[in-house]
């Protein structure tokens, strides 16, 4: 990665189905001298609230049709607009959309730079309330960018240790963690332990940002508290609830040269059973 990188973690109140307005709002939040701007999960097309209190079948039919109607392909107008913005500002933008992949939908986060689409990550692990809307994606790839080697774990993925390890084995240096979470207590308090663990386990920087504001669609509403976190490769909290975080290559190198760098102690030859159904390990 470059010697010093400024990452802007920006919470935005995106609304489901108002994609053009959401892209305009994202553009308004791109200011300052950061090289990378991170926006929350589904910040482009908006998050569809998914906790109906009555007539679940009617809601499900309406919500599924709505999801299909607002989804966009990776070469659609929203991503094209962000490409133009990234090119004109000479920056990288990471933002999320409901992706129309033809016969299936995905919860996808894109990384767009001055040269166009640098990477796209589909949410791998889908929590039960979101299962009707999109499929689980494949193993993630790391994007080798001029800023550094960058990967993404989307929201629930961050709670599953293998998600970040799949990036670490590709020598990821920075992992972006976009969220749309509304825990009963504070988001940062809820997410912090998992994010610290993922970063310490793998010796990577982590930058996280959560969805903000109230959303409403198909007769259901949901409210998100916002927030952001930056975690160092030792699992240390670099900052919390800031709009811009600075991370340094020398800190990454130092952490990976210490006895506490856990990644070096891996024994991949022992881990075959982890990829087998439990009944085959007896």
ZAZA-772714 format. One line per field, with one value per residue: chain; x, y, z of N, C-alpha, C in turn; residue number from 0; residue in three letters. Coordinates in nm, 3 decimals, padded with zeros to 5 digits. Layout:
// residues N
ch	A;...
nc1	X;...
nc2	Y;...
nc3	Z;...
cac1	X;...
cac2	Y;...
cac3	Z;...
cc1	X;...
cc2	Y;...
cc3	Z;...
i	NUM;...
aa	ala;...
END
This chain:
// residues 282
ch	A;A;A;A;A;A;A;A;A;A;A;A;A;A;A;A;A;A;A;A;A;A;A;A;A;A;A;A;A;A;A;A;A;A;A;A;A;A;A;A;A;A;A;A;A;A;A;A;A;A;A;A;A;A;A;A;A;A;A;A;A;A;A;A;A;A;A;A;A;A;A;A;A;A;A;A;A;A;A;A;A;A;A;A;A;A;A;A;A;A;A;A;A;A;A;A;A;A;A;A;A;A;A;A;A;A;A;A;A;A;A;A;A;A;A;A;A;A;A;A;A;A;A;A;A;A;A;A;A;A;A;A;A;A;A;A;A;A;A;A;A;A;A;A;A;A;A;A;A;A;A;A;A;A;A;A;A;A;A;A;A;A;A;A;A;A;A;A;A;A;A;A;A;A;A;A;A;A;A;A;A;A;A;A;A;A;A;A;A;A;A;A;A;A;A;A;A;A;A;A;A;A;A;A;A;A;A;A;A;A;A;A;A;A;A;A;A;A;A;A;A;A;A;A;A;A;A;A;A;A;A;A;A;A;A;A;A;A;A;A;A;A;A;A;A;A;A;A;A;A;A;A;A;A;A;A;A;A;A;A;A;A;A;A;A;A;A;A;A;A;A;A;A;A;A;A;A;A;A;A;A;A
nc1	00.083;00.026;00.234;00.091;-00.251;-00.560;-00.876;-01.209;-01.491;-01.817;-02.138;-02.458;-02.795;-02.949;-03.224;-03.453;-03.491;-03.468;-03.257;-03.116;-03.128;-02.989;-02.732;-02.666;-02.660;-02.447;-02.243;-02.242;-02.126;-01.867;-01.591;-01.304;-00.968;-00.931;-00.825;-00.974;-01.314;-01.552;-01.869;-02.186;-02.325;-02.541;-02.583;-02.625;-02.858;-03.029;-03.147;-03.373;-03.624;-03.697;-03.865;-04.157;-04.472;-04.720;-04.930;-04.742;-04.704;-04.821;-04.662;-04.412;-04.436;-04.476;-04.242;-04.040;-04.092;-04.045;-03.771;-03.661;-03.727;-03.571;-03.308;-02.982;-02.755;-02.395;-02.291;-02.470;-02.664;-02.616;-02.364;-02.213;-02.236;-02.095;-01.846;-01.775;-01.762;-01.553;-01.342;-01.330;-01.260;-01.032;-01.019;-01.098;-01.399;-01.610;-01.903;-02.242;-02.480;-02.796;-02.759;-02.842;-02.805;-02.903;-03.067;-03.059;-03.029;-02.790;-02.633;-02.417;-02.093;-01.912;-01.592;-01.466;-01.248;-01.027;-00.975;-01.194;-01.406;-01.273;-01.308;-01.551;-01.768;-01.967;-02.204;-02.147;-02.250;-02.574;-02.802;-03.101;-03.333;-03.279;-03.263;-03.475;-03.424;-03.170;-02.902;-02.630;-02.291;-01.982;-01.648;-01.443;-01.237;-00.920;-00.855;-00.600;-00.481;-00.365;-00.361;-00.332;-00.368;-00.686;-00.983;-01.326;-01.565;-01.900;-02.113;-02.284;-02.099;-01.866;-01.889;-01.827;-01.548;-01.402;-01.451;-01.288;-01.043;-01.033;-00.963;-00.722;-00.546;-00.485;-00.313;-00.428;-00.431;-00.590;-00.913;-01.243;-01.540;-01.851;-02.166;-02.515;-02.675;-02.879;-02.846;-02.970;-02.835;-02.570;-02.423;-02.140;-02.042;-02.146;-02.030;-01.757;-01.590;-01.594;-01.479;-01.228;-01.122;-01.118;-00.930;-00.697;-00.651;-00.571;-00.387;-00.447;-00.557;-00.872;-01.163;-01.473;-01.817;-02.145;-02.489;-02.719;-03.002;-03.364;-03.548;-03.799;-04.024;-04.261;-04.454;-04.314;-04.084;-03.755;-03.482;-03.153;-02.846;-02.609;-02.254;-01.897;-01.583;-01.233;-00.986;-00.673;-00.392;-00.310;-00.535;-00.611;-00.803;-00.811;-00.963;-01.292;-01.623;-01.542;-01.502;-01.294;-01.012;-00.669;-00.435;-00.129;00.141;00.378;00.291;00.149;00.355;00.514;00.344;00.319;00.567;00.595;00.598;00.336;00.190;-00.051;-00.113;00.111;00.135;-00.031;-00.149;-00.209;-00.220;-00.355;-00.619;-00.806;-01.046;-01.217;-01.344;-01.523;-01.848;-01.989;-02.044;-01.859;-01.619;-01.590
nc2	-00.120;00.238;00.490;00.656;00.668;00.821;00.759;00.822;00.773;00.762;00.814;00.788;00.889;00.700;00.618;00.353;00.255;00.511;00.573;00.754;00.992;00.904;00.859;01.122;01.224;01.081;01.192;01.451;01.406;01.363;01.512;01.704;01.586;01.310;00.992;00.767;00.692;00.560;00.418;00.308;-00.031;-00.115;00.149;00.278;00.187;00.170;00.038;-00.224;-00.238;-00.505;-00.621;-00.702;-00.648;-00.752;-00.959;-01.124;-01.270;-01.113;-00.882;-00.996;-01.069;-00.818;-00.685;-00.840;-00.800;-00.527;-00.518;-00.643;-00.452;-00.229;-00.307;-00.293;-00.357;-00.412;-00.254;-00.053;00.261;00.388;00.298;00.384;00.661;00.699;00.614;00.822;01.029;00.943;00.946;01.217;01.335;01.204;00.986;00.705;00.524;00.348;00.175;00.048;-00.170;-00.311;-00.570;-00.650;-00.944;-01.080;-01.366;-01.377;-01.187;-00.985;-00.866;-00.624;-00.477;-00.219;-00.113;00.171;00.342;00.598;00.481;00.327;00.042;-00.118;-00.334;-00.577;-00.701;-00.958;-01.007;-01.271;-01.433;-01.466;-01.319;-01.436;-01.269;-01.135;-01.318;-01.362;-01.174;-01.164;-01.366;-01.562;-01.469;-01.551;-01.666;-01.398;-01.170;-01.002;-00.664;-00.524;-00.224;00.115;00.231;00.029;-00.319;-00.421;-00.541;-00.650;-00.708;-00.760;-00.633;-00.871;-01.064;-00.992;-01.102;-01.364;-01.555;-01.673;-01.512;-01.277;-01.401;-01.526;-01.312;-01.238;-01.447;-01.380;-01.179;-00.934;-00.592;-00.387;-00.394;-00.330;-00.264;-00.241;-00.166;-00.233;-00.212;-00.245;-00.279;-00.364;-00.227;00.021;00.064;00.068;-00.043;-00.296;-00.394;-00.365;-00.562;-00.789;-00.677;-00.595;-00.844;-00.968;-00.806;-00.828;-01.106;-01.137;-00.944;-00.691;-00.365;-00.227;-00.064;00.057;00.133;00.239;00.220;00.497;00.662;00.667;00.425;00.338;00.119;-00.062;-00.066;-00.108;-00.004;00.099;00.185;00.316;00.358;00.476;00.556;00.488;00.311;00.258;00.020;-00.108;-00.317;-00.461;-00.507;-00.288;00.003;00.259;00.484;00.625;00.696;00.902;01.111;01.091;00.881;00.814;00.590;00.406;00.273;00.198;00.122;-00.109;-00.275;-00.286;-00.413;-00.664;-00.760;-00.832;-01.045;-01.106;-01.126;-01.300;-01.436;-01.562;-01.801;-01.987;-02.315;-02.450;-02.711;-02.855;-02.790;-02.901;-03.047;-02.834;-02.758;-02.953;-03.113;-03.155;-03.425;-03.571;-03.556;-03.724
nc3	00.000;-00.033;00.124;00.305;00.361;00.323;00.429;00.376;00.563;00.510;00.623;00.484;00.422;00.246;00.031;-00.034;-00.368;-00.471;-00.654;-00.825;-00.674;-00.452;-00.556;-00.619;-00.362;-00.252;-00.407;-00.303;-00.058;-00.112;-00.059;00.041;00.120;00.097;-00.037;-00.078;-00.065;00.140;00.146;00.291;00.304;00.038;-00.034;-00.273;-00.417;-00.204;00.109;00.163;00.395;00.624;00.820;00.852;01.016;00.984;00.776;00.618;00.379;00.172;00.195;00.131;-00.140;-00.256;-00.177;-00.296;-00.567;-00.575;-00.509;-00.735;-00.924;-00.862;-00.874;-01.026;-01.299;-01.302;-01.497;-01.517;-01.501;-01.249;-01.152;-01.369;-01.339;-01.100;-01.184;-01.358;-01.174;-01.002;-01.182;-01.253;-01.013;-00.944;-00.758;-00.538;-00.499;-00.286;-00.276;-00.223;-00.390;-00.493;-00.693;-01.022;-01.165;-01.377;-01.379;-01.105;-00.797;-00.622;-00.324;-00.349;-00.336;-00.478;-00.600;-00.725;-00.935;-01.074;-01.319;-01.368;-01.293;-01.025;-00.861;-00.743;-00.499;-00.378;-00.127;00.093;00.304;00.399;00.611;00.781;00.748;00.518;00.319;00.126;-00.074;-00.206;-00.343;-00.204;-00.251;-00.435;-00.330;-00.221;-00.414;-00.408;-00.478;-00.656;-00.626;-00.700;-00.450;-00.266;-00.166;-00.170;-00.014;00.043;00.296;00.349;00.583;00.754;00.679;00.811;01.062;01.037;01.063;00.848;00.628;00.616;00.625;00.376;00.218;00.331;00.267;00.015;00.044;00.129;00.227;00.319;00.444;00.368;00.542;00.490;00.636;00.710;00.967;01.256;01.552;01.884;02.083;02.076;01.750;01.703;01.941;01.917;01.679;01.710;01.848;01.679;01.446;01.538;01.596;01.338;01.208;01.367;01.359;01.098;01.034;00.907;00.794;00.884;00.776;00.862;00.801;00.879;00.778;00.771;00.915;00.852;00.671;00.430;00.276;00.084;00.287;00.524;00.774;00.884;01.096;01.100;01.283;01.192;01.199;01.231;01.208;01.253;01.233;01.337;01.220;01.439;01.577;01.713;01.799;01.582;01.532;01.589;01.489;01.319;01.030;00.852;00.819;00.877;00.756;00.778;00.594;00.724;00.976;00.921;00.825;01.056;01.241;01.123;01.163;01.424;01.722;01.789;01.557;01.421;01.186;01.076;01.207;01.101;00.999;00.731;00.632;00.820;00.805;00.636;00.718;00.782;00.555;00.503;00.522;00.848;00.919;00.782;00.910;01.121
cac1	00.000;00.100;00.289;-00.014;-00.378;-00.672;-01.002;-01.326;-01.603;-01.929;-02.273;-02.555;-02.933;-03.001;-03.361;-03.473;-03.556;-03.440;-03.116;-03.057;-03.110;-02.884;-02.604;-02.642;-02.625;-02.311;-02.155;-02.233;-02.042;-01.729;-01.516;-01.186;-00.847;-00.918;-00.806;-01.074;-01.439;-01.629;-02.010;-02.241;-02.394;-02.661;-02.600;-02.662;-02.999;-03.106;-03.175;-03.516;-03.654;-03.740;-03.928;-04.301;-04.544;-04.848;-04.951;-04.607;-04.705;-04.845;-04.541;-04.303;-04.457;-04.455;-04.102;-03.959;-04.112;-03.978;-03.627;-03.627;-03.745;-03.469;-03.174;-02.912;-02.633;-02.271;-02.265;-02.590;-02.644;-02.562;-02.220;-02.153;-02.227;-01.985;-01.721;-01.745;-01.724;-01.420;-01.246;-01.316;-01.197;-00.911;-01.036;-01.165;-01.528;-01.664;-02.045;-02.314;-02.605;-02.865;-02.710;-02.917;-02.712;-02.980;-03.170;-03.046;-02.985;-02.685;-02.598;-02.282;-02.020;-01.818;-01.482;-01.452;-01.137;-01.015;-00.971;-01.317;-01.440;-01.153;-01.347;-01.690;-01.780;-02.104;-02.220;-02.138;-02.334;-02.698;-02.885;-03.231;-03.431;-03.243;-03.256;-03.565;-03.393;-03.052;-02.827;-02.495;-02.190;-01.865;-01.533;-01.403;-01.104;-00.855;-00.826;-00.467;-00.500;-00.252;-00.365;-00.297;-00.447;-00.812;-01.093;-01.449;-01.660;-02.022;-02.199;-02.287;-01.975;-01.763;-01.907;-01.783;-01.403;-01.347;-01.472;-01.169;-00.929;-01.029;-00.891;-00.586;-00.460;-00.447;-00.230;-00.500;-00.374;-00.700;-01.045;-01.354;-01.653;-01.975;-02.274;-02.649;-02.710;-02.948;-02.850;-03.048;-02.749;-02.496;-02.362;-01.996;-02.021;-02.182;-01.942;-01.615;-01.517;-01.575;-01.386;-01.094;-01.076;-01.085;-00.808;-00.584;-00.629;-00.517;-00.288;-00.494;-00.636;-01.014;-01.242;-01.614;-01.915;-02.281;-02.602;-02.774;-03.132;-03.483;-03.586;-03.936;-04.063;-04.359;-04.526;-04.227;-03.979;-03.641;-03.393;-03.014;-02.783;-02.485;-02.131;-01.782;-01.471;-01.110;-00.912;-00.538;-00.356;-00.292;-00.666;-00.629;-00.896;-00.743;-01.057;-01.433;-01.718;-01.475;-01.535;-01.173;-00.910;-00.541;-00.365;00.008;00.207;00.478;00.223;00.120;00.481;00.557;00.256;00.348;00.700;00.594;00.566;00.191;00.128;-00.107;-00.126;00.230;00.128;-00.129;-00.108;-00.313;-00.229;-00.444;-00.752;-00.894;-01.179;-01.301;-01.419;-01.609;-01.965;-01.948;-02.054;-01.747;-01.500;-01.588
cac2	00.000;00.363;00.522;00.710;00.667;00.881;00.696;00.891;00.682;00.856;00.761;00.864;00.845;00.656;00.569;00.243;00.286;00.648;00.554;00.877;01.083;00.848;00.888;01.265;01.245;01.030;01.293;01.564;01.368;01.346;01.637;01.690;01.538;01.165;00.921;00.661;00.725;00.440;00.437;00.186;-00.137;-00.080;00.295;00.329;00.158;00.178;-00.085;-00.256;-00.286;-00.645;-00.672;-00.672;-00.685;-00.815;-01.012;-01.147;-01.316;-00.999;-00.799;-01.062;-01.057;-00.679;-00.649;-00.908;-00.728;-00.398;-00.543;-00.668;-00.329;-00.127;-00.362;-00.248;-00.431;-00.342;-00.154;00.030;00.407;00.434;00.274;00.472;00.795;00.698;00.608;00.957;01.108;00.900;00.991;01.363;01.375;01.123;00.920;00.576;00.525;00.215;00.191;-00.077;-00.169;-00.435;-00.598;-00.734;-01.031;-01.160;-01.447;-01.365;-01.059;-00.992;-00.749;-00.608;-00.353;-00.193;-00.019;00.242;00.436;00.685;00.399;00.249;-00.056;-00.185;-00.459;-00.591;-00.809;-00.996;-01.055;-01.417;-01.495;-01.388;-01.342;-01.493;-01.171;-01.085;-01.429;-01.355;-01.070;-01.187;-01.489;-01.550;-01.456;-01.640;-01.623;-01.266;-01.145;-00.878;-00.570;-00.466;-00.087;00.204;00.265;-00.089;-00.439;-00.392;-00.636;-00.607;-00.797;-00.681;-00.647;-01.001;-01.137;-00.959;-01.183;-01.499;-01.539;-01.713;-01.408;-01.194;-01.488;-01.545;-01.197;-01.236;-01.542;-01.312;-01.066;-00.808;-00.497;-00.305;-00.455;-00.238;-00.331;-00.162;-00.225;-00.177;-00.286;-00.167;-00.358;-00.306;-00.127;00.100;-00.012;00.053;-00.137;-00.428;-00.437;-00.344;-00.683;-00.871;-00.611;-00.604;-00.982;-00.995;-00.735;-00.885;-01.241;-01.138;-00.840;-00.598;-00.249;-00.236;00.059;00.019;00.242;00.186;00.292;00.598;00.719;00.584;00.382;00.288;00.062;-00.172;-00.062;-00.143;00.095;00.057;00.299;00.279;00.460;00.531;00.528;00.437;00.261;00.222;-00.076;-00.133;-00.456;-00.526;-00.512;-00.165;00.100;00.381;00.593;00.588;00.804;01.010;01.109;01.057;00.808;00.801;00.465;00.418;00.149;00.160;00.053;-00.244;-00.349;-00.308;-00.514;-00.795;-00.800;-00.854;-01.183;-01.124;-01.137;-01.435;-01.502;-01.642;-01.930;-02.074;-02.448;-02.486;-02.856;-02.911;-02.729;-02.967;-03.077;-02.716;-02.744;-03.070;-03.122;-03.206;-03.570;-03.636;-03.539;-03.823
cac3	00.000;-00.033;00.256;00.390;00.290;00.394;00.392;00.427;00.590;00.508;00.637;00.406;00.441;00.117;00.035;-00.129;-00.494;-00.517;-00.687;-00.878;-00.561;-00.366;-00.620;-00.600;-00.221;-00.239;-00.467;-00.210;00.055;-00.159;-00.051;00.124;00.055;00.106;-00.164;-00.087;00.003;00.170;00.179;00.352;00.231;-00.037;-00.030;-00.405;-00.447;-00.081;00.184;00.174;00.531;00.611;00.942;00.848;01.139;00.952;00.641;00.567;00.240;00.084;00.198;00.062;-00.284;-00.295;-00.156;-00.397;-00.693;-00.560;-00.518;-00.875;-01.002;-00.833;-00.895;-01.146;-01.331;-01.271;-01.601;-01.522;-01.493;-01.120;-01.151;-01.469;-01.280;-01.003;-01.260;-01.405;-01.057;-00.958;-01.282;-01.249;-00.886;-00.926;-00.628;-00.536;-00.431;-00.255;-00.241;-00.242;-00.465;-00.523;-00.829;-01.115;-01.236;-01.470;-01.313;-00.960;-00.742;-00.521;-00.246;-00.404;-00.310;-00.587;-00.580;-00.852;-00.933;-01.192;-01.440;-01.381;-01.190;-00.977;-00.796;-00.701;-00.400;-00.347;00.011;00.091;00.407;00.398;00.730;00.745;00.705;00.385;00.223;00.011;-00.171;-00.289;-00.324;-00.151;-00.355;-00.433;-00.252;-00.269;-00.467;-00.365;-00.585;-00.647;-00.671;-00.667;-00.308;-00.190;-00.194;-00.100;-00.022;00.109;00.364;00.363;00.702;00.823;00.649;00.909;01.182;01.003;01.051;00.718;00.527;00.606;00.595;00.231;00.163;00.385;00.195;-00.108;00.087;00.145;00.322;00.369;00.426;00.390;00.605;00.484;00.715;00.729;01.088;01.359;01.675;01.993;02.147;01.979;01.642;01.722;02.051;01.866;01.570;01.740;01.885;01.558;01.355;01.596;01.579;01.199;01.170;01.438;01.308;00.963;01.015;00.804;00.834;00.856;00.786;00.862;00.806;00.891;00.716;00.861;00.887;00.840;00.536;00.424;00.147;00.089;00.413;00.637;00.797;00.966;01.121;01.122;01.366;01.138;01.274;01.157;01.288;01.184;01.316;01.289;01.200;01.569;01.639;01.790;01.743;01.538;01.549;01.594;01.458;01.247;00.887;00.777;00.894;00.810;00.785;00.730;00.556;00.823;01.085;00.873;00.824;01.194;01.302;01.065;01.207;01.568;01.763;01.802;01.425;01.429;01.055;01.046;01.275;01.034;00.954;00.634;00.611;00.922;00.799;00.541;00.772;00.790;00.431;00.487;00.609;00.979;00.933;00.716;00.991;01.230
cc1	00.087;00.139;00.182;-00.142;-00.486;-00.801;-01.116;-01.440;-01.727;-02.063;-02.368;-02.694;-02.995;-03.141;-03.382;-03.550;-03.531;-03.293;-03.051;-03.031;-02.998;-02.746;-02.568;-02.597;-02.483;-02.212;-02.136;-02.139;-01.896;-01.662;-01.401;-01.074;-00.826;-00.896;-00.913;-01.196;-01.523;-01.770;-02.071;-02.293;-02.520;-02.688;-02.642;-02.811;-03.088;-03.137;-03.326;-03.545;-03.725;-03.800;-04.078;-04.370;-04.678;-04.849;-04.818;-04.609;-04.726;-04.722;-04.430;-04.316;-04.429;-04.307;-04.011;-03.971;-04.040;-03.826;-03.585;-03.634;-03.635;-03.327;-03.115;-02.792;-02.509;-02.232;-02.385;-02.560;-02.584;-02.411;-02.150;-02.137;-02.112;-01.850;-01.679;-01.698;-01.583;-01.312;-01.222;-01.245;-01.065;-00.910;-01.092;-01.292;-01.572;-01.808;-02.120;-02.444;-02.666;-02.836;-02.803;-02.817;-02.784;-03.089;-03.160;-03.005;-02.877;-02.675;-02.448;-02.223;-01.915;-01.709;-01.450;-01.339;-01.132;-01.016;-01.096;-01.337;-01.316;-01.186;-01.494;-01.700;-01.926;-02.110;-02.229;-02.238;-02.458;-02.779;-03.029;-03.331;-03.403;-03.245;-03.354;-03.515;-03.274;-02.980;-02.691;-02.393;-02.074;-01.756;-01.479;-01.261;-01.050;-00.826;-00.688;-00.472;-00.375;-00.249;-00.315;-00.385;-00.571;-00.913;-01.212;-01.518;-01.784;-02.099;-02.184;-02.161;-01.870;-01.772;-01.859;-01.632;-01.346;-01.358;-01.346;-01.046;-00.918;-00.958;-00.746;-00.494;-00.421;-00.365;-00.304;-00.429;-00.483;-00.830;-01.151;-01.474;-01.777;-02.089;-02.407;-02.707;-02.776;-02.960;-02.926;-02.967;-02.664;-02.425;-02.214;-01.965;-02.047;-02.080;-01.795;-01.538;-01.491;-01.472;-01.244;-01.037;-01.035;-00.953;-00.685;-00.551;-00.549;-00.413;-00.323;-00.554;-00.782;-01.081;-01.388;-01.702;-02.054;-02.383;-02.664;-02.914;-03.243;-03.508;-03.727;-03.964;-04.163;-04.428;-04.445;-04.119;-03.871;-03.549;-03.254;-02.939;-02.659;-02.365;-02.021;-01.672;-01.351;-01.026;-00.775;-00.507;-00.318;-00.426;-00.696;-00.728;-00.821;-00.834;-01.200;-01.518;-01.647;-01.513;-01.416;-01.074;-00.783;-00.474;-00.231;00.069;00.307;00.415;00.187;00.246;00.529;00.475;00.287;00.487;00.709;00.558;00.416;00.118;00.079;-00.105;-00.008;00.223;00.027;-00.066;-00.211;-00.328;-00.320;-00.591;-00.847;-01.034;-01.272;-01.388;-01.511;-01.736;-01.928;-01.951;-01.937;-01.619;-01.489;-01.487
cc2	00.124;00.400;00.571;00.722;00.727;00.823;00.774;00.791;00.767;00.782;00.850;00.804;00.810;00.599;00.459;00.288;00.424;00.657;00.682;00.978;01.035;00.875;01.035;01.294;01.195;01.133;01.412;01.535;01.347;01.482;01.617;01.622;01.387;01.105;00.815;00.701;00.599;00.477;00.304;00.084;-00.081;00.071;00.352;00.310;00.166;00.041;-00.105;-00.308;-00.421;-00.704;-00.639;-00.722;-00.751;-00.860;-01.032;-01.187;-01.201;-00.908;-00.864;-01.050;-00.915;-00.642;-00.715;-00.838;-00.594;-00.415;-00.564;-00.538;-00.227;-00.177;-00.311;-00.338;-00.347;-00.241;-00.061;00.177;00.454;00.416;00.362;00.614;00.803;00.685;00.747;01.046;01.073;00.950;01.142;01.411;01.303;01.055;00.781;00.588;00.381;00.234;00.065;-00.062;-00.307;-00.465;-00.692;-00.814;-01.122;-01.237;-01.444;-01.223;-01.083;-00.858;-00.725;-00.475;-00.338;-00.097;00.040;00.344;00.519;00.608;00.314;00.152;-00.134;-00.318;-00.457;-00.715;-00.833;-01.054;-01.207;-01.484;-01.408;-01.418;-01.372;-01.390;-01.118;-01.194;-01.419;-01.267;-01.102;-01.315;-01.460;-01.551;-01.552;-01.588;-01.492;-01.263;-01.015;-00.793;-00.507;-00.327;-00.003;00.244;00.151;-00.205;-00.436;-00.503;-00.583;-00.726;-00.715;-00.724;-00.783;-01.084;-01.113;-01.043;-01.326;-01.493;-01.572;-01.603;-01.324;-01.278;-01.517;-01.431;-01.198;-01.332;-01.488;-01.186;-00.933;-00.722;-00.415;-00.379;-00.351;-00.317;-00.241;-00.236;-00.157;-00.256;-00.193;-00.249;-00.286;-00.204;-00.062;00.016;-00.035;-00.048;-00.280;-00.481;-00.441;-00.473;-00.771;-00.808;-00.614;-00.744;-01.009;-00.928;-00.794;-01.024;-01.242;-01.030;-00.744;-00.474;-00.276;-00.101;00.020;00.143;00.181;00.280;00.388;00.639;00.617;00.550;00.326;00.237;-00.051;-00.181;-00.097;-00.036;00.038;00.177;00.250;00.392;00.524;00.488;00.476;00.397;00.241;00.138;-00.100;-00.281;-00.531;-00.548;-00.389;-00.073;00.229;00.501;00.543;00.712;00.927;01.001;01.071;00.989;00.800;00.671;00.467;00.281;00.104;00.089;-00.090;-00.329;-00.381;-00.418;-00.654;-00.845;-00.827;-00.998;-01.210;-01.135;-01.281;-01.509;-01.595;-01.782;-02.026;-02.208;-02.499;-02.636;-02.924;-02.879;-02.792;-02.996;-02.956;-02.698;-02.862;-03.055;-03.194;-03.357;-03.643;-03.625;-03.640;-03.934
cc3	00.000;00.110;00.352;00.308;00.378;00.339;00.457;00.441;00.608;00.520;00.559;00.428;00.306;00.132;-00.070;-00.253;-00.548;-00.560;-00.736;-00.766;-00.470;-00.425;-00.605;-00.456;-00.194;-00.293;-00.373;-00.093;00.014;-00.165;00.046;00.047;00.071;-00.033;-00.187;-00.004;00.016;00.213;00.222;00.250;00.164;-00.041;-00.164;-00.432;-00.324;-00.022;00.194;00.314;00.525;00.738;00.941;00.974;01.110;00.807;00.568;00.419;00.143;00.078;00.116;-00.089;-00.332;-00.285;-00.259;-00.532;-00.690;-00.574;-00.663;-00.956;-00.979;-00.856;-01.026;-01.173;-01.302;-01.379;-01.620;-01.499;-01.361;-01.115;-01.255;-01.415;-01.181;-01.071;-01.306;-01.290;-01.010;-01.054;-01.272;-01.123;-00.860;-00.788;-00.649;-00.453;-00.409;-00.206;-00.282;-00.318;-00.468;-00.669;-00.904;-01.196;-01.333;-01.398;-01.161;-00.923;-00.639;-00.448;-00.272;-00.364;-00.418;-00.540;-00.716;-00.839;-01.059;-01.324;-01.458;-01.266;-01.151;-00.910;-00.760;-00.612;-00.369;-00.205;00.011;00.183;00.426;00.524;00.691;00.694;00.565;00.278;00.107;-00.103;-00.260;-00.249;-00.260;-00.264;-00.340;-00.341;-00.308;-00.323;-00.410;-00.488;-00.561;-00.709;-00.643;-00.519;-00.220;-00.231;-00.106;-00.122;00.057;00.173;00.395;00.489;00.769;00.796;00.755;01.036;01.161;00.979;00.915;00.612;00.507;00.576;00.446;00.161;00.207;00.310;00.058;-00.080;00.083;00.249;00.391;00.341;00.460;00.440;00.600;00.554;00.685;00.846;01.188;01.487;01.785;02.072;02.040;01.874;01.666;01.832;02.004;01.766;01.610;01.764;01.762;01.465;01.409;01.579;01.436;01.160;01.239;01.386;01.178;00.936;00.903;00.869;00.800;00.873;00.766;00.867;00.804;00.826;00.819;00.816;00.875;00.694;00.542;00.283;00.171;00.226;00.536;00.650;00.888;00.982;01.157;01.191;01.307;01.220;01.184;01.256;01.197;01.279;01.253;01.280;01.328;01.640;01.722;01.720;01.710;01.558;01.541;01.569;01.398;01.100;00.801;00.870;00.810;00.853;00.714;00.703;00.662;00.941;01.047;00.875;00.964;01.260;01.251;01.099;01.355;01.604;01.768;01.668;01.407;01.296;01.027;01.107;01.212;00.993;00.854;00.613;00.712;00.897;00.699;00.595;00.781;00.666;00.405;00.569;00.738;00.989;00.868;00.797;01.102;01.201
i	0;1;2;3;4;5;6;7;8;9;10;11;12;13;14;15;16;17;18;19;20;21;22;23;24;25;26;27;28;29;30;31;32;33;34;35;36;37;38;39;40;41;42;43;44;45;46;47;48;49;50;51;52;53;54;55;56;57;58;59;60;61;62;63;64;65;66;67;68;69;70;71;72;73;74;75;76;77;78;79;80;81;82;83;84;85;86;87;88;89;90;91;92;93;94;95;96;97;98;99;100;101;102;103;104;105;106;107;108;109;110;111;112;113;114;115;116;117;118;119;120;121;122;123;124;125;126;127;128;129;130;131;132;133;134;135;136;137;138;139;140;141;142;143;144;145;146;147;148;149;150;151;152;153;154;155;156;157;158;159;160;161;162;163;164;165;166;167;168;169;170;171;172;173;174;175;176;177;178;179;180;181;182;183;184;185;186;187;188;189;190;191;192;193;194;195;196;197;198;199;200;201;202;203;204;205;206;207;208;209;210;211;212;213;214;215;216;217;218;219;220;221;222;223;224;225;226;227;228;229;230;231;232;233;234;235;236;237;238;239;240;241;242;243;244;245;246;247;248;249;250;251;252;253;254;255;256;257;258;259;260;261;262;263;264;265;266;267;268;269;270;271;272;273;274;275;276;277;278;279;280;281
aa	unk;unk;unk;unk;unk;unk;unk;unk;unk;unk;unk;unk;unk;unk;unk;unk;unk;unk;unk;unk;unk;unk;unk;unk;unk;unk;unk;unk;unk;unk;unk;unk;unk;unk;unk;unk;unk;unk;unk;unk;unk;unk;unk;unk;unk;unk;unk;unk;unk;unk;unk;unk;unk;unk;unk;unk;unk;unk;unk;unk;unk;unk;unk;unk;unk;unk;unk;unk;unk;unk;unk;unk;unk;unk;unk;unk;unk;unk;unk;unk;unk;unk;unk;unk;unk;unk;unk;unk;unk;unk;unk;unk;unk;unk;unk;unk;unk;unk;unk;unk;unk;unk;unk;unk;unk;unk;unk;unk;unk;unk;unk;unk;unk;unk;unk;unk;unk;unk;unk;unk;unk;unk;unk;unk;unk;unk;unk;unk;unk;unk;unk;unk;unk;unk;unk;unk;unk;unk;unk;unk;unk;unk;unk;unk;unk;unk;unk;unk;unk;unk;unk;unk;unk;unk;unk;unk;unk;unk;unk;unk;unk;unk;unk;unk;unk;unk;unk;unk;unk;unk;unk;unk;unk;unk;unk;unk;unk;unk;unk;unk;unk;unk;unk;unk;unk;unk;unk;unk;unk;unk;unk;unk;unk;unk;unk;unk;unk;unk;unk;unk;unk;unk;unk;unk;unk;unk;unk;unk;unk;unk;unk;unk;unk;unk;unk;unk;unk;unk;unk;unk;unk;unk;unk;unk;unk;unk;unk;unk;unk;unk;unk;unk;unk;unk;unk;unk;unk;unk;unk;unk;unk;unk;unk;unk;unk;unk;unk;unk;unk;unk;unk;unk;unk;unk;unk;unk;unk;unk;unk;unk;unk;unk;unk;unk;unk;unk;unk;unk;unk;unk;unk;unk;unk;unk;unk;unk;unk;unk;unk;unk;unk;unk
END
